């Protein structure tokens, strides 16, 4: 493992590891740790990212009076204690366990509550579930780039689809009183039938597949880790293609979960049927001049991602997708069927980001059904999917404006 200094962290951001976090030794970045009694902000990254992806917003948020905490989440970076085998148990990567990881980090950093939990990409889902399950802990929630449409529903008037057990008792951040990361405390139903969308996508004149389906395959990790163009070039193309720098990103709403609608998504979401992800993004590889002019992700910063994923691979992050596509844990999630996020909530994304539109009607459901106190949707100009890296100053301002409205300022 390379030294902490090799991460090129801005001066004022501390990196450390904290042991005994829900079975993990968790790597955490912090800013604003010098002064006691600051309210906490918990920042949760997505795929394929790291705590490092928050580096440009941490110091400004700390300057506003917060203790800013950003962990490498389970399956990523320098956080240890997770199993990287494809055939290992998926249960440690299910959403309820990721929420327990987040609580454990918060408690271990000395906080019983947080002013806000902020999540980007897949981290947005974790942040949403944190606020849904523990509104007493998280004073507000910010979802970024990936909307949350609410927990899975159940058919009212019929028998429940789960046999509910009692909630586990766990001292997060300390010695566990249950076998953490083990099987959930509910009797799970059989996985749901395969979504017919996959056959419909494959039957298009240009046969396609959804990236969630691809990320769930055994081959996906090796495809990306050993990309023909090299890992660094693959990541450069991937980050570029999902950013505002790729001018073909012109998002618009999709009105139905149909093959013809999803086929309007870029290739990094709905891929050619026989392509790997490195093949899907290769056509968008920026030229040397574009790379040299990329101020939001210069080569030495991209090298951090390259080095970390070269060491860990992608399987940990891919297992988050497998938990979703397998359907194994949907019955557990239905424990919160019809519940709404109670704390103040907002959504932030880049204007060139397809993420808010990739699941038709999800953005509307988040605003009208999933959140009790929705404080609006902010779209940041000249930003794509990596909004907190592409436009950090505007992202910080959007966050502080929301914190002021939500009355969670220091």
N, C-alpha and C positions, 0 to 999 in steps of 0.2 A: 504494500500500500504506500502510495506516495505521501509526502509530508503534508500536514495541514497548510503550510505556507504555499504549497503548489496550487492551492485552490484560487489564488489571486483574490482573496477576500478584501473588500475595502477596509481600511483602518477604522476600528470601532466595532467591527463584527467579530464576535468570539465564537470559536468552534470548540465543542467538547463532546464527550460521550457520557451517557448516563446509563448505568446498569439497572437491571431488574425492572424493566418497563414491559409488563405483560409478556414476559419470556424473552425480551429483546435486550440487547445492548444498543441503545439508540444514539445516533449521531445527530447533534442539534446545533444550529446556528442561532446566536442571540445578539440583539442590540438593545441598548438601554438598560443593561443589567447592572450598571454601576450604582444606581440609586434604588433604595428599597421603596416599597409601597407604591410602585407604579402599577396601573392596570395592565393586564396581559393581553396581547394580540397573538393568536395562534394561526400561523400561515401553513397551509397544507398544499403541497405541489401535486402535479398530475404526471402524465406519461408522455414522452419519456424524459422526465425532468428529475430534479433533485431539490433539496433545500436551497441549493445554490441559485436556483431560478428566481429567488426573492431578493437577491443581493442588492439590487438597485433601489428597492423601496424600503429596506429595513431601517437604514439610518434616518431618512426623513420621517418615518413613522416614530422612531425612537425620539427624534427631536421634538415631536409633538407631545411627548410625555408618556409613551407606552414602553413596556417591556415586551419586545418583539421576539417571538420564538418560532423557529422554522425547523422542523425535523426532516431528516431523510426518512420517508415513511417505510413501512414494512415492505421488503422486497427490493429496496433501493439503496444505492450508495454505500455509505460506511456504517449503516445500521446492520447489526449482526444478530443472528439467532433464528433466521428463517431458512427453510429448506428450498433449494433451487432445483430439485428434481421434478421433471414433468409428472412423474407418477406419484409424487408425494401427496399427502392429504391437502385438499383445498381449503378445509375449514378455517385454518388460521388467517386466510385472506378474505374471508367473508366480511360483509360490511360491519356487522356488530363488533367483530374483533378489531377492526380498524378504528372504530369509535373508542374502544377501550384503550387502544394504543394512544390515541389523542388525549384522552383523559389522563392516562399515566404520565405523559410528558408534561402536561399542565401541572399536575400535582407535584411531580418531581422537581419542577422549577419553582415551587414554593407558592403556587396559586390554587385556591379553591374555586375561583371563578375567573372568567375571561371577559373582557369588554366585548370581544368579537372573535369568532372563528371565521377565517377567510380561506376559501378553497378555490383552486384553479384546475380546470380540466377534470380529471377523475377525482381530484381532491375536492372539487365542488360538491360532489355527491357525499363525500365523507363529512364535509362541513355541514351540509344540509341535515344529514342524519344526526350529527352531534347536537344541533339545535333542536331537532325534532324530539330526540330522546331525553336530552338534559337541558331544558330551557332554564333550569335553576342555576346551571353552571355557565352557560354561554349567553351573554347579554344581548348579542345580536349576531347576525350571520350575513356574510357576503359570498355569493356564488359567482364565479367568474368563468365565462366561456362555455360552460355546460349547464343548462337549466335543470332544475329539479321539479318534476311534475307531481311529486308526492309518492307515498308508499303504495305498494300494490293493494288493490281493493279486494274485497270478498263479496260474494253474492249474498245480499241480505235476504233473510227469511229462510235460509237453509242452514245445514250444519256447518260449523267452521271447518276449514281445510287443514287445521293444525291441531294437535293435541298439546295444549300449552302446559309447560311445567313452570316451576317457580323461577324467578330471576336468580342468576348466579350471584354469589356474594364474593367480592374481590377487593382487596386493598391495592389499588393501582399505584405503581411506583414503588411498591414494597413487596414483601413475600406474598405470593398469591395464596388465597384460601380455597381456590378451585383449580382444576387442571386447565389452565388458560391455553387457548389455541387448540383445544380439543373439540370434540363434537358438541354441537349446540344442545341446549336443554329443551328442545322440542322434538317431537316425532315428525320427521319431515315426510311429506307426500312424495310420490314418484315425480321426477322431473316432468315439466309440461311437454306436450308434443312439439316437434321441431316446427319452427315458424315457417309457414309456406312461402314467405318472402324469399327464402334462399333458392328454392326451385324456380320461382318466378324470375329472379335476377339471372339465374343461369340460363333461362330460356329466352332472354332478350336477344335481338339480332346481333348485338355485341354482348356476348355472355359476360356476366359480371358476378361479383361476390361482395358481401359486406365485410368491412375490415374487422369487425368483432368476430365474425366467423373465422377469418384468417388468423387473427391473434390467438384464437383458441386451439389452433392446430399444434401438433408436436413439432412441426418443422419451423415455425415462425421464429423462435429464438435463434436458432442456428442460421437461418436465412439472413437475419439482420446483423448478428454478431460477426458473421463471416461474409458480409456483403461483397459481391464481386468487385465493386468500385472501391472497397475498403471502408472500414467503419466510420472514419472521419468524414469521408466524402458522402457516405450515406446520410449521416446525421446532418451535414450541411444542406443537402438537398431536401431532407425532410423538414427541417426548421424553416428553410427558405420557402418551400412550397405552401406552408401553412401560415406564412406571414403576409403582411401588407406589401412586401417587396415583390411578391409574385402577383403580377397585375391581373391574372386570370381569376383571382378570388373576387367574385362579384356576387355575394350571397343574396338570396331572396327566400321568402317563405315557401315551404313545401306543404301542400294541403292534405296529403294522404300518405299512409304507409303502404305504398304500392311500388312495384318495380319501376314503372315508368317515372314516378316522382323521384325515387331515390337515385335513379340513373342520372339525374341532373347534378348530383354531388360530384365534387372533384375526385380524382382517382385515389387520393389518399383516404377517402371514406368508402367509396364503392369502386373496387378494383376490377381490372380485367380478370376473368375467371382463373386463368392459369398464371397470373403474375404473383411474384413475391412483393413485399413492400419495397425493398430496394429497387426492383424493376419499376414499380408504380411511380416512384418519385424521381427516377433517373433523368427523365426528360426535362425536369424542372431544375436540374443542376445549374446554379449560377456560374457565370464565367469569372475569370480572375479579377476583372475590374469590379464586378458586382460584389465579390467577396471582400475585396480590399476596401470598398466603400460601406460595408455593413457595420455601422457604428454600434448597433444594439447587440451584435454578437460577433465581435472580432475573433480572429483565429485563436488567440491565446485563451479566450473564454470558452470557445467551442472545444478546445483541447481538454478542458476540465471534464466536460461531458464524455468525450471520447475515452479518456483515461478511466473514468469511473465505470462506464458501461463495458469497456474492454475487460475490466476486472470482474464485474459481477454478472455480466450478461443481462438479458431482458426478461428472463423467465419470471422473476418475482413480480414485476409489473404486469406481465401478461396473465398471471394467475388471477389478478383482479378481474380481468375480462372474462376469464374462464368461469369464475364464480357467477358472473352475470349470465353467460350464455348457457351454462349447464342447467340453470333453473333449480339447482339443489337447495338453495336457501330462500327461495321465494316464500315458502310457507312460514319461515321464521320472520321474514319481513312483514308478513301480513298481520303479525301481532299489532302493528301500528296502523292497520287499515283505517282509512278515513280520518286519521289524525292530521292536524295542520301544524306547521311551524309557528310557534307562538311568539318568539322574540322578533323584534324588527329585522327586516330582511331587505336586501337589494341585490341587483344583478349588474355586473360590469362585463363588457366584452369589447373587442375591437370591431370597428365598423366593417373591416374586411375579413371577419372571422365567420366561417360557415358553422362553427360549433353550435351557436344558438338555434340554427335551423336544421341541423342534421336529423333530428327526431321530430317529425311534423307535429305541431300543436303543443309541444312540450313547453315552449316559452309562454304560451297563453295559459296553460294549466298552472304553471308556476305562479303567474300573476293573479289568477282568479280563484284558484282552488287550494294550492299547496301551502300558501303563506297567509297568516292572519293579519300581519302588518307589513305589507309590501310597500317599500319606499321608492319603487321605481326601477327602471332599466336604463343604464347609461351606456351609450355606444361611443367609444373613443376613436376619433378620426385618425387616419393613417396608422392604424394598428390592426394586426391580424390576430391569430390565435394566441400568440405569446405576449399578451397585452402588457403585463407588468415588466417585461423586458424591453419590448419595442417602444413603449411610451411610459416610462416609470413616473415622470413628474405628473402627467395627467392622471395616471392611476392613483397616485398618492392623493392628489386633490379630490378625486372622486370618492376615495375612501374616507378622507377627513370630512368631506361634506356630509356623507352619510352618517358618520359617527356623531357629528354635531346634531343632525336631525333626530338620530336615535337616542340622543342624550347619554352617550357612552364615552364622552370626552373626559380626559383626566381632570 
